[in-house]
Amino acid sequence: MSSVSTVTAYNVVAKTLHWLIGLAILGMLALGWIMTDMPNTDPAKFSLFQLHKSIGVSILLLALVRIGWRLTHAAPALPATAKPWEIKLAHGTHYLLYALMIIMPITGWVVISTSTFKLRTLLFNIVPWPAIPYLGDLENKKEIHDLFGDAHGIIAYVIAAFVALHAAAALKHHFINRDDILLRMAPRFLHGLLKRLNGTAIALLLSIGLLLPGPAHAASHPWAVDYKHSGITFTGTQSGEKFDGDFKKFTANIDFDPNHPENGYITTLVDITSATAGSKERDTYLPQFEWFNAAEFPQAKFTAANIKSTGNDCFLAPGTLSIKGISHAVDLPFCLRVVDGITYAKGQVDLSRSDYNIGINQWDDDEMVKKAVKVTINIAATPR
């Protein structure tokens, strides 16, 4: 890639590739800013992460084409007035940018390929993109996943710094050195405007650059719940005999990566009016004022964050359970198993109905209906 050349400007292919890659990188920075500020419960966050992956692969492919084109087509020589250190810095920056544009998406590809969840990647929801073969079967894939995940985040900031340096150098050459460096890569329709701009535009352009969002390094792992094979059940005791009940309707918004449980988030809304308890008599009482008071409190809610690993694919989700307008801290232990690409989560928690004023007045007698209730959660889901 010698700088000695009789070419005076970049051709249309080089310009097109340059600006496509540049805009794609800026788009990734913008996506990072947007996704970082979005809560994990926002369903749009998953779509943005899918777009993030699509743009990342696009940058990889465009960068490979750009390098191939650069190796076979001479670039314009740097101005004769350029100092030796400027020439070395320009070449070094370009080489590093090329390398980072290859390394960055590859680290993301490794992260996806070593994820516990077998997430299918569809570029722009159309073209399937495979995982890297064999990485998902390695015994130390979690360590690889974490290492490359950290590298992915660090490299993103490095790329942002190099892009800023690259842009600053181009602006310096145009507004201070008054040479044609910027014009040689700029689209022809912008030449007239750039020539008319004076030094006062520097502050405006730099201000815009400072406002560009930083890259995101968080990952999103939303689950698509299979409600047909999921359920929330409970076991109580009446007159010394156990009975089982369940809630026919509920929604669960789950964002969870077993490799990084501390970033997980769970929100579950339970339709109280769908409760059944194994007999017509109990089913009649459940929605009434003394029990769930479903007319005034039709939903129960459980939220959890800062999930902790307890080993052997088991976890503890510290959360808050709200029933009948009463909230208490509840720690939900659960374990995972994966069968044929489906993740099954099972958790159990012991509750006291009296904590939530369930079964009051004449039903408050523990001998008639035990206050202790065991709740079981079974979730079948496919990480999206």
Contacts in CASP RR format, 6 or more apart in sequence:
PFRMAT RR
TARGET T0000
AUTHOR 0000-0000-0000
METHOD contacts of the structure
MODEL  1
MSSVSTVTAYNVVAKTLHWLIGLAILGMLALGWIMTDMPNTDPAKFSLFQ
LHKSIGVSILLLALVRIGWRLTHAAPALPATAKPWEIKLAHGTHYLLYAL
MIIMPITGWVVISTSTFKLRTLLFNIVPWPAIPYLGDLENKKEIHDLFGD
AHGIIAYVIAAFVALHAAAALKHHFINRDDILLRMAPRFLHGLLKRLNGT
AIALLLSIGLLLPGPAHAASHPWAVDYKHSGITFTGTQSGEKFDGDFKKF
TANIDFDPNHPENGYITTLVDITSATAGSKERDTYLPQFEWFNAAEFPQA
KFTAANIKSTGNDCFLAPGTLSIKGISHAVDLPFCLRVVDGITYAKGQVD
LSRSDYNIGINQWDDDEMVKKAVKVTINIAATPR
1 70 0 8 1.000
1 71 0 8 1.000
1 75 0 8 1.000
1 91 0 8 1.000
1 94 0 8 1.000
1 95 0 8 1.000
2 74 0 8 1.000
3 75 0 8 1.000
3 77 0 8 1.000
3 78 0 8 1.000
3 87 0 8 1.000
3 91 0 8 1.000
4 77 0 8 1.000
5 74 0 8 1.000
5 75 0 8 1.000
5 76 0 8 1.000
5 77 0 8 1.000
6 74 0 8 1.000
6 77 0 8 1.000
7 74 0 8 1.000
7 75 0 8 1.000
7 76 0 8 1.000
7 77 0 8 1.000
8 76 0 8 1.000
8 184 0 8 1.000
9 76 0 8 1.000
9 183 0 8 1.000
9 184 0 8 1.000
10 18 0 8 1.000
10 75 0 8 1.000
10 76 0 8 1.000
10 184 0 8 1.000
10 185 0 8 1.000
11 73 0 8 1.000
13 69 0 8 1.000
13 73 0 8 1.000
14 66 0 8 1.000
14 69 0 8 1.000
14 70 0 8 1.000
14 73 0 8 1.000
14 75 0 8 1.000
14 185 0 8 1.000
15 185 0 8 1.000
15 186 0 8 1.000
15 187 0 8 1.000
17 62 0 8 1.000
17 65 0 8 1.000
17 66 0 8 1.000
17 69 0 8 1.000
18 66 0 8 1.000
18 185 0 8 1.000
19 187 0 8 1.000
20 62 0 8 1.000
21 59 0 8 1.000
21 62 0 8 1.000
21 63 0 8 1.000
21 66 0 8 1.000
21 101 0 8 1.000
22 163 0 8 1.000
24 55 0 8 1.000
24 56 0 8 1.000
24 58 0 8 1.000
24 59 0 8 1.000
24 62 0 8 1.000
25 59 0 8 1.000
25 101 0 8 1.000
25 159 0 8 1.000
25 163 0 8 1.000
26 163 0 8 1.000
26 212 0 8 1.000
27 55 0 8 1.000
28 52 0 8 1.000
28 55 0 8 1.000
28 56 0 8 1.000
28 59 0 8 1.000
28 156 0 8 1.000
28 215 0 8 1.000
29 160 0 8 1.000
29 212 0 8 1.000
29 213 0 8 1.000
29 214 0 8 1.000
29 215 0 8 1.000
30 212 0 8 1.000
30 213 0 8 1.000
31 48 0 8 1.000
31 51 0 8 1.000
31 52 0 8 1.000
31 55 0 8 1.000
31 216 0 8 1.000
32 52 0 8 1.000
32 213 0 8 1.000
32 214 0 8 1.000
32 215 0 8 1.000
32 216 0 8 1.000
33 213 0 8 1.000
33 214 0 8 1.000
33 216 0 8 1.000
34 48 0 8 1.000
34 213 0 8 1.000
35 45 0 8 1.000
35 48 0 8 1.000
35 49 0 8 1.000
35 52 0 8 1.000
35 216 0 8 1.000
35 218 0 8 1.000
35 220 0 8 1.000
36 216 0 8 1.000
36 218 0 8 1.000
38 44 0 8 1.000
38 45 0 8 1.000
38 48 0 8 1.000
39 45 0 8 1.000
39 265 0 8 1.000
40 220 0 8 1.000
40 222 0 8 1.000
40 255 0 8 1.000
40 263 0 8 1.000
40 264 0 8 1.000
40 265 0 8 1.000
41 253 0 8 1.000
41 255 0 8 1.000
41 265 0 8 1.000
41 267 0 8 1.000
43 222 0 8 1.000
43 253 0 8 1.000
45 220 0 8 1.000
45 222 0 8 1.000
45 255 0 8 1.000
46 220 0 8 1.000
46 222 0 8 1.000
46 384 0 8 1.000
49 219 0 8 1.000
49 220 0 8 1.000
50 121 0 8 1.000
50 122 0 8 1.000
50 125 0 8 1.000
51 124 0 8 1.000
52 216 0 8 1.000
53 108 0 8 1.000
53 112 0 8 1.000
53 121 0 8 1.000
53 123 0 8 1.000
53 129 0 8 1.000
54 122 0 8 1.000
54 123 0 8 1.000
54 124 0 8 1.000
56 104 0 8 1.000
56 105 0 8 1.000
57 105 0 8 1.000
57 109 0 8 1.000
57 121 0 8 1.000
57 123 0 8 1.000
57 129 0 8 1.000
58 123 0 8 1.000
59 101 0 8 1.000
59 104 0 8 1.000
59 105 0 8 1.000
60 101 0 8 1.000
60 102 0 8 1.000
60 105 0 8 1.000
60 106 0 8 1.000
60 109 0 8 1.000
63 98 0 8 1.000
63 101 0 8 1.000
63 102 0 8 1.000
64 102 0 8 1.000
66 98 0 8 1.000
67 98 0 8 1.000
76 184 0 8 1.000
78 86 0 8 1.000
78 87 0 8 1.000
78 90 0 8 1.000
78 181 0 8 1.000
79 173 0 8 1.000
79 177 0 8 1.000
79 179 0 8 1.000
79 180 0 8 1.000
79 181 0 8 1.000
81 177 0 8 1.000
81 179 0 8 1.000
82 90 0 8 1.000
89 169 0 8 1.000
90 169 0 8 1.000
93 162 0 8 1.000
93 165 0 8 1.000
93 166 0 8 1.000
93 169 0 8 1.000
96 162 0 8 1.000
97 159 0 8 1.000
97 162 0 8 1.000
97 163 0 8 1.000
97 166 0 8 1.000
100 155 0 8 1.000
100 158 0 8 1.000
100 159 0 8 1.000
100 162 0 8 1.000
101 159 0 8 1.000
103 155 0 8 1.000
104 152 0 8 1.000
104 155 0 8 1.000
104 156 0 8 1.000
104 159 0 8 1.000
107 148 0 8 1.000
107 149 0 8 1.000
107 151 0 8 1.000
107 152 0 8 1.000
107 155 0 8 1.000
108 148 0 8 1.000
108 149 0 8 1.000
108 152 0 8 1.000
109 131 0 8 1.000
109 132 0 8 1.000
110 132 0 8 1.000
110 135 0 8 1.000
110 144 0 8 1.000
110 145 0 8 1.000
110 148 0 8 1.000
111 145 0 8 1.000
111 148 0 8 1.000
111 149 0 8 1.000
111 152 0 8 1.000
111 219 0 8 1.000
112 119 0 8 1.000
112 121 0 8 1.000
112 131 0 8 1.000
113 131 0 8 1.000
113 132 0 8 1.000
113 135 0 8 1.000
113 136 0 8 1.000
114 135 0 8 1.000
114 136 0 8 1.000
114 138 0 8 1.000
114 141 0 8 1.000
114 142 0 8 1.000
114 144 0 8 1.000
114 145 0 8 1.000
114 148 0 8 1.000
115 145 0 8 1.000
115 221 0 8 1.000
115 257 0 8 1.000
115 259 0 8 1.000
116 142 0 8 1.000
116 145 0 8 1.000
116 257 0 8 1.000
116 258 0 8 1.000
116 259 0 8 1.000
116 338 0 8 1.000
117 221 0 8 1.000
117 257 0 8 1.000
117 343 0 8 1.000
117 383 0 8 1.000
118 131 0 8 1.000
118 341 0 8 1.000
118 383 0 8 1.000
119 221 0 8 1.000
119 383 0 8 1.000
119 384 0 8 1.000
120 128 0 8 1.000
121 128 0 8 1.000
121 129 0 8 1.000
121 130 0 8 1.000
121 131 0 8 1.000
122 128 0 8 1.000
122 129 0 8 1.000
123 129 0 8 1.000
135 141 0 8 1.000
135 144 0 8 1.000
138 144 0 8 1.000
142 259 0 8 1.000
145 259 0 8 1.000
146 259 0 8 1.000
149 217 0 8 1.000
149 219 0 8 1.000
152 217 0 8 1.000
153 215 0 8 1.000
153 217 0 8 1.000
156 214 0 8 1.000
156 215 0 8 1.000
156 216 0 8 1.000
156 217 0 8 1.000
157 214 0 8 1.000
157 215 0 8 1.000
159 215 0 8 1.000
160 212 0 8 1.000
160 214 0 8 1.000
160 215 0 8 1.000
164 209 0 8 1.000
167 209 0 8 1.000
168 206 0 8 1.000
170 181 0 8 1.000
170 182 0 8 1.000
170 185 0 8 1.000
171 182 0 8 1.000
171 202 0 8 1.000
171 205 0 8 1.000
171 206 0 8 1.000
173 179 0 8 1.000
173 181 0 8 1.000
173 182 0 8 1.000
174 181 0 8 1.000
174 182 0 8 1.000
174 183 0 8 1.000
174 194 0 8 1.000
175 197 0 8 1.000
175 198 0 8 1.000
175 199 0 8 1.000
175 201 0 8 1.000
175 202 0 8 1.000
182 194 0 8 1.000
183 191 0 8 1.000
183 194 0 8 1.000
183 195 0 8 1.000
186 194 0 8 1.000
218 263 0 8 1.000
219 257 0 8 1.000
219 260 0 8 1.000
219 263 0 8 1.000
220 255 0 8 1.000
221 255 0 8 1.000
221 256 0 8 1.000
221 257 0 8 1.000
221 264 0 8 1.000
221 383 0 8 1.000
222 253 0 8 1.000
222 254 0 8 1.000
222 255 0 8 1.000
222 383 0 8 1.000
222 384 0 8 1.000
223 252 0 8 1.000
223 254 0 8 1.000
223 255 0 8 1.000
223 256 0 8 1.000
223 343 0 8 1.000
223 379 0 8 1.000
223 381 0 8 1.000
223 382 0 8 1.000
223 383 0 8 1.000
223 384 0 8 1.000
224 381 0 8 1.000
224 382 0 8 1.000
224 383 0 8 1.000
224 384 0 8 1.000
225 251 0 8 1.000
225 252 0 8 1.000
225 254 0 8 1.000
225 379 0 8 1.000
225 380 0 8 1.000
225 381 0 8 1.000
226 342 0 8 1.000
226 380 0 8 1.000
226 381 0 8 1.000
226 382 0 8 1.000
227 250 0 8 1.000
229 380 0 8 1.000
230 252 0 8 1.000
230 378 0 8 1.000
230 379 0 8 1.000
230 380 0 8 1.000
230 381 0 8 1.000
231 246 0 8 1.000
231 247 0 8 1.000
231 250 0 8 1.000
231 377 0 8 1.000
231 378 0 8 1.000
231 379 0 8 1.000
232 246 0 8 1.000
232 247 0 8 1.000
232 250 0 8 1.000
232 268 0 8 1.000
232 270 0 8 1.000
232 375 0 8 1.000
232 376 0 8 1.000
232 377 0 8 1.000
232 378 0 8 1.000
233 244 0 8 1.000
233 245 0 8 1.000
233 246 0 8 1.000
233 247 0 8 1.000
233 375 0 8 1.000
233 376 0 8 1.000
233 378 0 8 1.000
234 244 0 8 1.000
234 245 0 8 1.000
234 246 0 8 1.000
234 373 0 8 1.000
234 374 0 8 1.000
234 375 0 8 1.000
234 376 0 8 1.000
235 242 0 8 1.000
235 243 0 8 1.000
235 244 0 8 1.000
235 245 0 8 1.000
235 373 0 8 1.000
235 374 0 8 1.000
235 376 0 8 1.000
236 242 0 8 1.000
236 243 0 8 1.000
236 244 0 8 1.000
236 369 0 8 1.000
236 370 0 8 1.000
236 372 0 8 1.000
236 373 0 8 1.000
236 374 0 8 1.000
237 243 0 8 1.000
237 369 0 8 1.000
237 370 0 8 1.000
237 372 0 8 1.000
238 282 0 8 1.000
238 368 0 8 1.000
238 369 0 8 1.000
238 370 0 8 1.000
239 368 0 8 1.000
239 369 0 8 1.000
240 370 0 8 1.000
243 277 0 8 1.000
243 278 0 8 1.000
243 279 0 8 1.000
243 282 0 8 1.000
244 277 0 8 1.000
244 278 0 8 1.000
245 275 0 8 1.000
245 276 0 8 1.000
245 277 0 8 1.000
245 278 0 8 1.000
246 275 0 8 1.000
246 276 0 8 1.000
247 270 0 8 1.000
247 271 0 8 1.000
247 272 0 8 1.000
247 274 0 8 1.000
247 275 0 8 1.000
248 271 0 8 1.000
248 274 0 8 1.000
248 275 0 8 1.000
248 276 0 8 1.000
249 270 0 8 1.000
249 271 0 8 1.000
249 273 0 8 1.000
249 274 0 8 1.000
250 268 0 8 1.000
250 269 0 8 1.000
250 270 0 8 1.000
250 271 0 8 1.000
250 274 0 8 1.000
251 268 0 8 1.000
251 269 0 8 1.000
252 266 0 8 1.000
252 267 0 8 1.000
252 268 0 8 1.000
252 379 0 8 1.000
253 265 0 8 1.000
253 266 0 8 1.000
253 267 0 8 1.000
253 268 0 8 1.000
254 265 0 8 1.000
254 266 0 8 1.000
254 379 0 8 1.000
254 381 0 8 1.000
255 263 0 8 1.000
255 264 0 8 1.000
255 265 0 8 1.000
255 266 0 8 1.000
256 264 0 8 1.000
256 265 0 8 1.000
256 266 0 8 1.000
256 307 0 8 1.000
257 263 0 8 1.000
257 264 0 8 1.000
258 309 0 8 1.000
258 313 0 8 1.000
258 315 0 8 1.000
258 336 0 8 1.000
261 307 0 8 1.000
261 308 0 8 1.000
261 309 0 8 1.000
261 315 0 8 1.000
262 306 0 8 1.000
262 307 0 8 1.000
262 308 0 8 1.000
264 305 0 8 1.000
264 306 0 8 1.000
264 307 0 8 1.000
265 303 0 8 1.000
265 304 0 8 1.000
265 305 0 8 1.000
266 302 0 8 1.000
266 303 0 8 1.000
266 304 0 8 1.000
266 305 0 8 1.000
266 307 0 8 1.000
266 317 0 8 1.000
267 301 0 8 1.000
267 302 0 8 1.000
267 303 0 8 1.000
268 301 0 8 1.000
268 302 0 8 1.000
268 303 0 8 1.000
269 299 0 8 1.000
269 300 0 8 1.000
269 301 0 8 1.000
270 299 0 8 1.000
270 300 0 8 1.000
270 301 0 8 1.000
270 302 0 8 1.000
271 298 0 8 1.000
271 299 0 8 1.000
272 287 0 8 1.000
272 292 0 8 1.000
272 294 0 8 1.000
272 297 0 8 1.000
272 298 0 8 1.000
272 299 0 8 1.000
272 300 0 8 1.000
272 323 0 8 1.000
273 287 0 8 1.000
273 294 0 8 1.000
273 298 0 8 1.000
275 283 0 8 1.000
275 286 0 8 1.000
275 287 0 8 1.000
275 292 0 8 1.000
275 294 0 8 1.000
276 283 0 8 1.000
276 286 0 8 1.000
277 283 0 8 1.000
277 286 0 8 1.000
285 291 0 8 1.000
285 363 0 8 1.000
286 292 0 8 1.000
286 294 0 8 1.000
287 293 0 8 1.000
287 294 0 8 1.000
287 295 0 8 1.000
289 295 0 8 1.000
290 359 0 8 1.000
290 360 0 8 1.000
290 361 0 8 1.000
290 362 0 8 1.000
290 363 0 8 1.000
291 358 0 8 1.000
291 359 0 8 1.000
291 363 0 8 1.000
292 323 0 8 1.000
292 324 0 8 1.000
292 358 0 8 1.000
293 324 0 8 1.000
296 324 0 8 1.000
297 323 0 8 1.000
297 324 0 8 1.000
297 325 0 8 1.000
300 321 0 8 1.000
300 322 0 8 1.000
300 323 0 8 1.000
301 321 0 8 1.000
301 322 0 8 1.000
302 319 0 8 1.000
302 320 0 8 1.000
302 321 0 8 1.000
302 322 0 8 1.000
302 330 0 8 1.000
302 332 0 8 1.000
303 319 0 8 1.000
303 320 0 8 1.000
304 317 0 8 1.000
304 318 0 8 1.000
304 319 0 8 1.000
304 320 0 8 1.000
304 332 0 8 1.000
305 318 0 8 1.000
305 319 0 8 1.000
306 318 0 8 1.000
307 315 0 8 1.000
307 316 0 8 1.000
307 317 0 8 1.000
307 318 0 8 1.000
308 315 0 8 1.000
308 316 0 8 1.000
308 318 0 8 1.000
309 315 0 8 1.000
310 316 0 8 1.000
310 333 0 8 1.000
312 335 0 8 1.000
313 335 0 8 1.000
313 336 0 8 1.000
313 337 0 8 1.000
314 333 0 8 1.000
314 334 0 8 1.000
314 335 0 8 1.000
314 336 0 8 1.000
315 333 0 8 1.000
315 334 0 8 1.000
315 335 0 8 1.000
315 336 0 8 1.000
316 331 0 8 1.000
316 332 0 8 1.000
316 333 0 8 1.000
317 331 0 8 1.000
317 332 0 8 1.000
317 333 0 8 1.000
317 334 0 8 1.000
318 329 0 8 1.000
318 331 0 8 1.000
318 332 0 8 1.000
319 329 0 8 1.000
319 330 0 8 1.000
319 331 0 8 1.000
319 332 0 8 1.000
320 327 0 8 1.000
320 328 0 8 1.000
320 329 0 8 1.000
320 330 0 8 1.000
321 327 0 8 1.000
321 328 0 8 1.000
321 330 0 8 1.000
321 351 0 8 1.000
323 356 0 8 1.000
323 358 0 8 1.000
324 356 0 8 1.000
324 357 0 8 1.000
324 358 0 8 1.000
326 355 0 8 1.000
326 356 0 8 1.000
326 357 0 8 1.000
328 355 0 8 1.000
328 356 0 8 1.000
330 349 0 8 1.000
330 351 0 8 1.000
331 349 0 8 1.000
332 347 0 8 1.000
332 349 0 8 1.000
332 377 0 8 1.000
333 347 0 8 1.000
333 348 0 8 1.000
333 349 0 8 1.000
334 345 0 8 1.000
334 346 0 8 1.000
334 347 0 8 1.000
334 377 0 8 1.000
335 345 0 8 1.000
335 346 0 8 1.000
335 347 0 8 1.000
336 343 0 8 1.000
336 344 0 8 1.000
336 345 0 8 1.000
337 343 0 8 1.000
337 344 0 8 1.000
338 344 0 8 1.000
341 382 0 8 1.000
342 380 0 8 1.000
342 381 0 8 1.000
342 382 0 8 1.000
343 380 0 8 1.000
343 381 0 8 1.000
343 382 0 8 1.000
343 383 0 8 1.000
344 378 0 8 1.000
344 379 0 8 1.000
344 380 0 8 1.000
345 377 0 8 1.000
345 378 0 8 1.000
345 379 0 8 1.000
345 381 0 8 1.000
346 376 0 8 1.000
346 377 0 8 1.000
346 378 0 8 1.000
346 379 0 8 1.000
347 376 0 8 1.000
347 377 0 8 1.000
347 378 0 8 1.000
348 374 0 8 1.000
348 375 0 8 1.000
348 376 0 8 1.000
348 377 0 8 1.000
349 374 0 8 1.000
349 375 0 8 1.000
349 377 0 8 1.000
350 372 0 8 1.000
350 373 0 8 1.000
350 374 0 8 1.000
350 375 0 8 1.000
351 372 0 8 1.000
351 373 0 8 1.000
351 374 0 8 1.000
351 375 0 8 1.000
352 371 0 8 1.000
352 372 0 8 1.000
352 373 0 8 1.000
353 359 0 8 1.000
353 369 0 8 1.000
353 371 0 8 1.000
353 373 0 8 1.000
354 364 0 8 1.000
354 371 0 8 1.000
359 369 0 8 1.000
363 369 0 8 1.000
END
